[in-house]
Amino acid sequence: MSYAQRTSHLKPEGAYAVLAKANQLEAAGKEIVHLEIGQPDYETFSNVSQAGIQAINQGKTRYTSPAGMPALREVIAADAGRRRGMQIHPEEVVVSPGGKPNLFFPTLALIEPGDEVIYPDPGFPTYEAMIRVAGGVPVAVPLLEHNQFSFDLAVFDRMINSRTKMIILNSPSNPTGGVIPLADLEHIAAQAQKFDAWVMTDELYTRIVYDGLEAPSIAALPGMQSRSIIVDGFSKTYSMTGWRLGYGIMPRELADRVGLLLTHSIGSTAHFTQFAGIEAISGPQDKVDEMVEEYQRRRNVIVSGLNSLPGFSCQIPQGAFYAFPNITGTGRSSDELANLILEKAGVALLPGSSFGKFGEGYLRLSYANSIANIEIGLERIRKVL
């Protein structure tokens, strides 16, 4: 059977492939410690769940505006603007089922065949996928381990040119946990303005940062809001992965165009989940703070343990809930070592190569799991090594 060329490059996300293999091993009786999936191990906060349940009970199960309920767009605009030091209007907010539509659809709205798009490598696999589906030319810029996995700015400066239509950033980062320093954002912003490029900034983990750090948004820098697309959502901050609720913030003209793409694809985001989203933002935030504090404790445990393993070297991640150790000292490829650890140690994690060619030599471990399980996993890895 013949398929359209635009889908020929697509392949499964590494996390789901490893999860499937881990589930097969579990079905065969092997006990697996799951450190592969980027999903909070917390239940959705009770006040948020109750708001969703109440909305269903009240019949909030109808179509809504493709771009989202006005009430939800208003609270997102106020909250996101306050946290980033920007003025955001509700008309600039586009609600979607999960964050990915607000990655894909602005790309489809802006990128013509042959346009170049700079993106981080290692990085979230959807970035390269959506660039290629839109007919764009993906241009990978490596992340530097010694600079908290921020862009290699020397390479970035060589790659950006008059054909660059968009620059994709992710801070805090999946898979590295790095936060892009303000000075680097200022450098990237100056180049974006010089070459008249859009910037898509994936800020899904912006509330999950440690040691009193904040993750600045490039969109808040002078002259950048009019050329920036902020992608954020509820999955990580409020442990709402299965609710499928995300949003984008972008100039109104682009928001209108993305709204049309939503109209002709998904129609609208689920009615009742949007009421849960209003409660998530408007309600108490103490559960978010408690969750981040617990992630920081887990981060400290897993980084210390990884750095004690032979051939491993792990920087302290500044955000998200991933450790990204350098494993070149083991003499094995990331795929080989990840498979060995899964099959022999019963610990599911991801090879860095799942996130691009510059991810080779690393592993990604999610510490969205209990400290007890993290310690069990580390000890099992130690024995195998």
C-alpha positions as CSV (number, residue, x, y, z in Angstrom):
1,M,0.0,0.0,0.0
2,S,1.3,3.4,-0.9
3,Y,1.1,6.3,1.6
4,A,1.6,10.1,1.3
5,Q,5.2,11.2,1.5
6,R,4.4,13.5,4.4
7,T,4.0,10.5,6.7
8,S,6.9,8.4,5.5
9,H,9.3,9.7,8.2
10,L,7.0,9.2,11.2
11,K,7.9,6.6,13.8
12,P,6.7,5.9,17.4
13,E,8.0,7.9,20.3
14,G,10.8,6.0,22.1
15,A,9.0,6.2,25.4
16,Y,5.9,4.3,24.1
17,A,8.1,1.7,22.4
18,V,10.1,1.0,25.6
19,L,6.8,1.0,27.6
20,A,5.4,-1.7,25.3
21,K,8.5,-3.8,25.7
22,A,8.5,-3.4,29.5
23,N,4.8,-4.4,29.6
24,Q,5.6,-7.5,27.7
25,L,8.3,-8.4,30.2
26,E,5.8,-7.7,33.0
27,A,3.3,-10.0,31.4
28,A,5.9,-12.7,31.3
29,G,6.4,-12.3,35.1
30,K,9.4,-9.9,35.3
31,E,9.2,-7.1,37.8
32,I,9.9,-3.7,36.1
33,V,10.8,-0.4,37.7
34,H,9.3,2.2,35.3
35,L,11.6,5.2,34.8
36,E,10.8,5.7,31.1
37,I,7.5,7.6,31.0
38,G,7.3,11.3,31.5
39,Q,4.1,11.3,33.5
40,P,3.6,12.5,37.0
41,D,2.9,9.7,39.5
42,Y,0.5,11.9,41.4
43,E,-3.2,11.6,41.0
44,T,-5.0,14.7,39.6
45,F,-5.5,17.1,42.5
46,S,-8.9,16.4,44.1
47,N,-10.3,19.9,43.7
48,V,-9.5,19.7,40.0
49,S,-11.1,16.2,39.6
50,Q,-14.2,17.3,41.5
51,A,-14.6,20.3,39.2
52,G,-14.5,18.0,36.2
53,I,-17.0,15.6,37.8
54,Q,-19.3,18.4,38.8
55,A,-19.2,19.7,35.2
56,I,-20.2,16.3,33.8
57,N,-23.0,16.1,36.4
58,Q,-24.2,19.5,35.3
59,G,-24.3,18.5,31.6
60,K,-21.1,20.3,30.6
61,T,-20.6,17.7,27.8
62,R,-21.3,19.8,24.7
63,Y,-19.3,21.4,21.9
64,T,-17.5,24.5,22.8
65,S,-15.7,27.2,20.7
66,P,-12.8,25.5,18.8
67,A,-10.3,27.8,20.5
68,G,-11.7,27.1,23.9
69,M,-14.3,28.5,26.4
70,P,-13.9,32.2,26.9
71,A,-13.8,31.8,30.7
72,L,-10.8,29.4,30.4
73,R,-9.0,31.6,27.9
74,E,-9.5,34.5,30.3
75,V,-7.9,32.8,33.3
76,I,-5.1,31.4,31.2
77,A,-4.3,34.8,29.8
78,A,-4.3,36.4,33.3
79,D,-2.2,33.6,34.9
80,A,0.3,33.1,32.1
81,G,0.8,36.9,31.7
82,R,1.3,37.4,35.4
83,R,3.9,34.6,35.7
84,R,5.8,35.8,32.7
85,G,5.6,39.5,33.2
86,M,3.6,40.0,30.0
87,Q,0.1,41.4,29.0
88,I,-1.8,38.6,27.3
89,H,-5.3,39.0,25.9
90,P,-7.8,36.1,25.9
91,E,-8.0,36.3,22.1
92,E,-4.3,35.3,22.0
93,V,-5.0,32.0,23.8
94,V,-5.9,28.8,21.9
95,V,-7.0,25.9,24.0
96,S,-6.4,22.4,22.7
97,P,-6.7,18.7,23.7
98,G,-3.2,18.4,25.1
99,G,-0.2,20.5,24.1
100,K,0.7,18.8,20.8
101,P,-2.0,20.5,18.6
102,N,-0.4,23.8,19.6
103,L,2.9,22.5,18.5
104,F,1.6,21.1,15.2
105,F,-0.9,23.6,14.1
106,P,1.1,26.8,14.3
107,T,3.8,25.0,12.4
108,L,1.3,24.0,9.7
109,A,0.1,27.6,9.7
110,L,3.5,29.2,9.2
111,I,5.9,26.7,7.5
112,E,6.0,26.4,3.8
113,P,7.8,23.6,2.0
114,G,11.5,24.3,2.1
115,D,11.4,26.7,5.1
116,E,14.1,25.9,7.6
117,V,13.2,25.3,11.3
118,I,15.8,25.2,14.0
119,Y,15.1,22.9,16.9
120,P,17.0,21.4,19.9
121,D,18.7,18.0,19.7
122,P,18.4,16.1,21.9
123,G,14.8,17.2,22.0
124,F,11.1,16.1,22.1
125,P,10.6,13.9,19.0
126,T,7.5,15.7,17.9
127,Y,9.5,18.7,16.9
128,E,11.2,17.1,14.0
129,A,8.1,15.1,13.1
130,M,5.9,18.2,12.8
131,I,8.5,20.2,10.8
132,R,8.7,17.4,8.2
133,V,4.9,16.9,8.1
134,A,4.6,20.7,7.3
135,G,7.2,20.2,4.5
136,G,9.9,22.2,6.3
137,V,13.6,21.5,6.6
138,P,14.6,20.5,10.2
139,V,17.9,22.0,11.3
140,A,19.1,20.4,14.5
141,V,21.3,22.5,16.9
142,P,23.1,20.4,19.6
143,L,22.6,21.2,23.3
144,L,25.7,21.7,25.4
145,E,26.0,19.6,28.5
146,H,28.4,22.0,30.2
147,N,25.9,24.9,29.7
148,Q,22.9,23.2,31.3
149,F,22.1,21.7,27.9
150,S,21.4,25.1,26.3
151,F,21.9,25.7,22.6
152,D,25.4,25.5,21.2
153,L,25.2,29.2,20.2
154,A,28.2,29.0,17.9
155,V,26.4,26.3,15.8
156,F,23.1,28.2,16.1
157,D,24.7,31.3,14.7
158,R,26.1,29.3,11.7
159,M,22.8,27.6,11.1
160,I,20.4,30.6,11.2
161,N,19.9,32.4,7.9
162,S,17.3,34.1,5.7
163,R,15.6,30.8,5.1
164,T,15.0,30.2,8.8
165,K,11.3,30.6,9.4
166,M,11.1,29.3,13.0
167,I,13.2,28.5,16.0
168,I,11.9,26.0,18.5
169,L,13.0,26.2,22.2
170,N,12.2,24.0,25.2
171,S,12.9,25.2,28.7
172,P,12.9,23.4,31.1
173,S,13.8,20.7,28.7
174,N,12.6,17.2,27.9
175,P,14.9,15.2,28.0
176,T,17.7,17.0,29.7
177,G,16.0,19.0,32.5
178,G,18.1,22.0,31.5
179,V,16.9,25.6,31.7
180,I,18.1,28.1,29.1
181,P,20.0,31.0,30.7
182,L,18.6,34.5,30.2
183,A,21.7,35.6,28.4
184,D,21.3,32.8,25.8
185,L,17.6,33.7,25.3
186,E,18.7,37.3,24.7
187,H,21.2,36.1,22.1
188,I,18.6,33.9,20.4
189,A,16.0,36.7,20.5
190,A,18.4,39.1,18.8
191,Q,19.0,36.6,16.0
192,A,15.3,35.9,15.6
193,Q,14.6,39.6,15.1
194,K,17.6,40.0,12.8
195,F,16.4,37.2,10.5
196,D,12.7,37.8,11.0
197,A,12.0,34.3,12.4
198,W,9.2,33.1,14.6
199,V,10.1,31.5,18.0
200,M,8.0,28.6,19.3
201,T,8.8,28.2,23.0
202,D,7.7,24.9,24.7
203,E,7.2,25.8,28.3
204,L,5.2,22.8,29.5
205,Y,7.5,22.3,32.5
206,T,7.8,26.0,33.4
207,R,6.4,25.5,36.9
208,I,8.6,22.5,37.7
209,V,12.0,24.2,38.5
210,Y,14.2,23.8,41.5
211,D,16.5,25.6,44.0
212,G,14.5,28.8,43.8
213,L,15.2,29.1,40.1
214,E,12.8,30.5,37.5
215,A,12.6,29.6,33.8
216,P,12.5,32.9,31.9
217,S,10.3,33.0,28.7
218,I,11.9,34.4,25.5
219,A,8.4,35.8,24.7
220,A,8.7,38.3,27.5
221,L,11.9,39.9,26.1
222,P,11.6,43.2,24.3
223,G,10.2,42.9,20.8
224,M,9.5,39.1,21.1
225,Q,5.9,38.7,22.0
226,S,4.7,39.6,18.5
227,R,6.8,36.7,17.0
228,S,6.5,34.1,19.8
229,I,4.3,31.1,20.3
230,I,4.2,29.9,23.9
231,V,3.1,26.2,24.3
232,D,2.0,25.2,27.8
233,G,-0.6,23.0,29.4
234,F,-2.0,21.2,32.4
235,S,-0.5,17.7,32.1
236,K,2.7,18.1,34.1
237,T,1.9,21.0,36.5
238,Y,-1.5,19.6,37.6
239,S,-0.9,15.9,36.9
240,M,-3.6,15.9,34.2
241,T,-2.0,13.9,31.4
242,G,-5.2,11.9,30.6
243,W,-7.5,15.0,30.7
244,R,-5.9,16.2,27.5
245,L,-5.8,19.9,28.1
246,G,-3.2,22.3,26.8
247,Y,-2.9,25.7,25.3
248,G,-0.9,28.0,23.1
249,I,-0.4,31.8,23.3
250,M,0.4,33.7,20.1
251,P,-0.5,36.9,18.2
252,R,-4.2,37.1,17.6
253,E,-4.0,36.8,13.8
254,L,-2.1,33.5,14.2
255,A,-4.4,32.4,17.0
256,D,-7.4,32.8,14.6
257,R,-5.6,30.7,11.9
258,V,-4.8,28.0,14.4
259,G,-8.4,28.1,15.6
260,L,-9.5,27.3,12.0
261,L,-7.2,24.3,11.9
262,L,-8.7,23.1,15.2
263,T,-12.2,23.7,13.7
264,H,-11.5,21.3,10.8
265,S,-9.6,18.7,12.8
266,I,-10.6,18.1,16.4
267,G,-13.6,20.4,16.5
268,S,-13.2,21.5,20.1
269,T,-11.6,20.4,23.4
270,A,-13.8,18.4,25.8
271,H,-16.3,20.7,27.6
272,F,-15.9,19.3,31.1
273,T,-12.1,19.2,31.1
274,Q,-12.1,22.9,30.5
275,F,-14.0,23.5,33.7
276,A,-11.4,21.4,35.5
277,G,-8.7,23.6,33.9
278,I,-10.4,26.7,35.3
279,E,-10.3,25.2,38.8
280,A,-6.7,24.1,38.3
281,I,-5.5,27.7,37.6
282,S,-7.9,29.5,39.9
283,G,-7.8,27.1,42.8
284,P,-5.2,26.6,45.5
285,Q,-1.6,26.1,44.2
286,D,-0.1,24.4,47.3
287,K,-0.3,21.0,45.8
288,V,1.8,22.1,42.9
289,D,4.4,23.5,45.3
290,E,4.4,20.2,47.3
291,M,4.8,18.1,44.2
292,V,7.8,20.2,43.0
293,E,9.4,19.9,46.4
294,E,9.1,16.2,46.3
295,Y,10.5,16.1,42.7
296,Q,13.5,18.0,44.0
297,R,14.1,15.4,46.7
298,R,13.9,12.7,44.1
299,R,16.2,14.6,41.8
300,N,18.8,14.7,44.5
301,V,18.6,11.0,45.1
302,I,18.7,9.9,41.5
303,V,21.5,12.2,40.5
304,S,23.6,11.2,43.5
305,G,23.0,7.5,42.7
306,L,23.7,7.9,39.0
307,N,27.0,9.7,39.7
308,S,28.1,6.7,41.8
309,L,27.7,4.3,38.9
310,P,30.7,3.2,36.9
311,G,31.0,5.1,33.6
312,F,28.1,7.5,34.4
313,S,28.3,11.2,34.9
314,C,25.1,13.2,35.5
315,Q,24.5,17.0,35.8
316,I,22.0,18.3,38.2
317,P,18.8,19.1,36.2
318,Q,17.3,22.5,36.9
319,G,13.8,21.7,35.9
320,A,11.3,19.1,34.6
321,F,11.6,15.6,36.1
322,Y,14.3,13.9,34.0
323,A,17.9,13.0,34.7
324,F,20.1,12.8,31.6
325,P,23.3,11.1,32.5
326,N,26.3,10.9,30.2
327,I,27.2,7.2,29.8
328,T,30.1,7.4,27.3
329,G,32.3,6.1,30.1
330,T,30.6,2.7,29.9
331,G,31.9,2.1,26.4
332,R,28.4,1.1,25.2
333,S,25.9,2.9,23.0
334,S,22.8,4.3,24.5
335,D,20.5,1.8,22.8
336,E,22.7,-1.1,23.8
337,L,22.9,0.0,27.5
338,A,19.2,0.8,27.7
339,N,18.2,-2.6,26.4
340,L,20.7,-4.3,28.7
341,I,19.3,-2.5,31.7
342,L,15.7,-3.3,30.8
343,E,16.3,-7.0,30.1
344,K,18.9,-7.7,32.8
345,A,18.0,-5.2,35.5
346,G,14.3,-4.9,35.0
347,V,14.6,-1.1,34.8
348,A,12.8,0.7,32.0
349,L,14.5,3.9,30.8
350,L,15.2,5.6,27.5
351,P,18.3,5.8,25.3
352,G,19.3,9.4,24.5
353,S,19.3,8.5,20.8
354,S,15.5,8.4,21.0
355,F,15.7,12.2,21.2
356,G,18.0,12.8,18.2
357,K,21.5,12.0,17.0
358,F,23.1,14.3,19.6
359,G,21.4,12.3,22.3
360,E,23.7,9.4,21.7
361,G,25.9,8.8,24.7
362,Y,23.1,9.6,27.2
363,L,20.2,7.9,28.9
364,R,16.9,9.6,30.1
365,L,15.5,8.5,33.4
366,S,12.2,10.0,34.7
367,Y,12.1,10.5,38.4
368,A,8.3,10.8,38.5
369,N,8.4,7.8,40.7
370,S,8.9,7.1,44.4
371,I,12.3,7.4,46.1
372,A,11.9,3.8,47.1
373,N,11.5,2.7,43.5
374,I,14.3,5.0,42.3
375,E,16.7,3.4,44.8
376,I,15.6,-0.1,43.8
377,G,16.2,0.8,40.2
378,L,19.6,2.3,40.8
379,E,20.8,-0.7,42.8
380,R,19.6,-3.1,40.0
381,I,21.5,-1.0,37.4
382,R,24.6,-1.1,39.7
383,K,24.6,-4.9,39.8
384,V,24.2,-5.2,36.1
385,L,27.1,-2.8,35.4
